[in-house]
Amino acid sequence: MSTLKFVTIVGLSILMLFGSAGTVFAQNEESFIREATISKRDAVVLSVLFPGLGQMTQGSKVKGISFFIGEAASLIIFINAHENYNTKQKIYDRDLNIFNNLATTPAAKYQKTATDAQSLFKDLQDENDELDNLNTFRNTALIVAAGVYAYNLFDAIFLSSSTVESKRADRESTKIHVNSALIDRNPGIILSKRF
């Protein structure tokens, strides 16, 4: 496995781990949670459009951004690998055509043609190996993109629920709130607690 493939796979794996455990790594989870302003169904629709959008709108910013970056990175890597594969495929087809034309060369040029054919055959083998590696890399990036998308949908449908946000909102509402206010035209502080 080439170094680029290894680094890509490890990087995307780490990104998915951060996405799945995003709130664990947040310094202050409550600052990343806000009351949902859209319904769960709308969040699922946004997650279907592009991974992470539904999670971000429901308040799971770290998880949503991780899904978004993971999907975008894997799609960019896929598109790049696909373009490289198509370019190398055209070069391979051109060289294969030249190799096949060498087989129809008259016998008078046989000595020069044989050495050219041997060198071109080795080049064709190398190009074929490179095409196989690019195809594997392209497919790996596509599988990672599909995996991020599938986990995003699973998370949006099954793991994020409105009851979780309402429990967090209930916990937040029992805290003591400190507000500044004007009391009889003098600045003051109001301490309040909900029961």
C-alpha positions in Angstrom: 0.0 0.0 0.0 1.4 3.3 -1.0 2.1 6.0 1.6 -0.6 8.3 0.2 -3.3 5.6 0.5 -2.2 4.8 4.0 -2.3 8.5 5.1 -5.6 9.0 3.4 -7.2 5.9 5.0 -5.8 6.8 8.5 -6.9 10.4 8.2 -10.4 9.6 7.2 -10.7 7.0 9.9 -9.6 9.5 12.5 -12.1 12.0 11.1 -14.9 9.4 11.4 -13.9 8.7 15.0 -14.0 12.4 15.9 -17.4 12.6 14.1 -18.9 9.7 16.0 -17.6 10.8 19.4 -17.6 14.6 18.7 -19.3 15.6 21.9 -16.8 13.7 24.0 -14.0 15.9 22.7 -15.9 19.1 23.1 -14.5 21.3 25.9 -17.8 22.5 26.9 -20.6 20.4 25.5 -23.3 22.8 26.6 -21.9 25.5 24.4 -22.3 23.2 21.4 -25.9 22.3 22.2 -28.7 24.7 21.3 -32.4 24.2 21.3 -33.5 22.6 18.0 -35.2 25.1 15.8 -36.1 22.5 13.2 -37.9 19.2 13.5 -36.1 15.9 13.4 -37.7 15.1 10.0 -36.2 18.3 8.6 -32.8 17.4 10.1 -33.0 14.0 8.4 -33.8 15.7 5.1 -30.8 18.0 5.5 -28.6 15.0 6.3 -29.8 13.3 3.2 -28.8 16.3 1.1 -25.3 16.3 2.5 -23.8 14.6 5.6 -23.5 16.8 8.7 -26.1 19.4 7.8 -28.8 17.8 9.9 -26.5 17.4 12.9 -25.3 21.0 12.7 -28.8 22.3 12.7 -29.8 20.2 15.6 -26.9 21.5 17.7 -24.3 18.8 17.4 -21.8 21.1 15.7 -18.6 19.0 16.2 -20.3 15.9 14.8 -21.9 17.7 11.9 -18.7 19.4 10.9 -16.8 16.1 11.1 -19.4 14.4 8.9 -19.3 17.3 6.5 -15.5 17.4 6.2 -15.2 13.6 6.0 -17.7 13.4 3.2 -16.2 16.4 1.3 -12.6 15.1 1.7 -13.5 11.6 0.5 -15.5 12.9 -2.5 -12.6 15.2 -3.4 -10.1 12.3 -3.2 -12.5 10.1 -5.2 -12.8 12.8 -8.0 -9.1 13.3 -8.1 -8.4 9.6 -8.3 -11.0 9.1 -10.9 -9.5 11.8 -13.1 -6.0 10.4 -12.6 -7.4 6.9 -13.5 -9.0 8.2 -16.7 -5.9 10.0 -17.8 -3.7 7.0 -17.2 -6.2 4.8 -19.0 -5.9 6.9 -22.1 -2.1 6.7 -22.0 -2.3 3.0 -21.5 -4.7 2.6 -24.5 -2.4 4.7 -26.6 0.7 2.7 -25.7 -1.2 -0.6 -26.2 -2.2 0.5 -29.7 1.5 1.4 -30.5 2.5 -2.0 -29.1 0.0 -3.8 -31.3 1.2 -1.8 -34.3 4.7 -3.1 -33.7 3.5 -6.6 -34.2 2.6 -5.8 -37.8 6.0 -4.2 -38.6 7.8 -5.8 -41.7 10.6 -8.2 -40.9 13.3 -5.9 -42.2 12.9 -3.7 -39.1 12.6 -6.7 -36.8 15.7 -6.1 -34.7 14.8 -2.5 -33.8 11.2 -3.4 -33.4 11.9 -6.3 -31.0 13.8 -4.1 -28.6 11.1 -1.4 -28.8 8.4 -4.0 -28.2 10.2 -5.4 -25.1 10.7 -2.0 -23.6 7.1 -1.0 -24.4 5.8 -4.3 -23.0 7.6 -3.5 -19.7 6.1 0.0 -19.7 2.6 -1.4 -20.4 3.0 -3.8 -17.4 4.0 -0.9 -15.2 1.1 1.2 -16.4 -1.3 -1.6 -15.9 -0.1 -2.0 -12.3 -0.5 1.7 -11.7 -4.0 1.6 -13.2 -4.9 -1.2 -10.8 -3.6 0.8 -7.8 -5.5 3.9 -8.9 -8.7 1.8 -9.3 -8.3 0.4 -5.8 -7.6 3.9 -4.4 -10.6 5.3 -6.3 -12.9 2.5 -5.0 -11.6 3.0 -1.4 -12.4 6.7 -1.5 -15.9 5.9 -2.8 -16.5 3.3 -0.1 -15.4 5.7 2.6 -17.7 8.4 1.2 -20.6 5.9 1.2 -19.7 4.8 4.7 -19.7 8.4 6.0 -23.0 9.0 4.2 -24.6 5.8 5.7 -23.4 6.5 9.2 -24.6 10.1 8.9 -28.1 8.9 8.0 -28.0 6.3 10.8 -27.0 9.0 13.2 -29.6 11.4 12.0 -32.4 8.9 12.2 -31.6 6.8 15.2 -29.0 8.5 17.4 -30.2 12.1 17.5 -33.5 12.5 19.1 -35.5 15.4 20.2 -35.8 13.9 23.7 -32.1 14.2 24.3 -32.2 17.9 23.5 -35.2 18.4 25.7 -33.5 16.7 28.6 -30.4 18.9 28.1 -32.7 22.0 27.9 -34.4 20.8 31.2 -31.0 20.5 32.9 -30.0 24.0 31.6 -33.3 25.5 32.9 -32.6 24.4 36.5 -29.4 26.4 36.6 -29.2 29.7 38.4 -29.2 32.6 35.9 -27.5 36.0 36.6 -28.8 39.0 34.7 -28.1 42.7 35.0 -31.1 45.0 35.3 -32.2 48.4 36.3 -34.0 48.4 39.6 -35.6 51.7 40.6 -33.3 53.4 38.0 -30.2 52.0 39.6 -28.1 49.2 38.1 -28.5 45.9 39.8 -28.2 42.2 39.5 -31.0 39.7 39.4 -30.4 36.1 40.5 -33.1 33.7 39.2 -33.7 30.0 39.4 -36.4 28.0 37.8 -38.1 25.2 39.8 
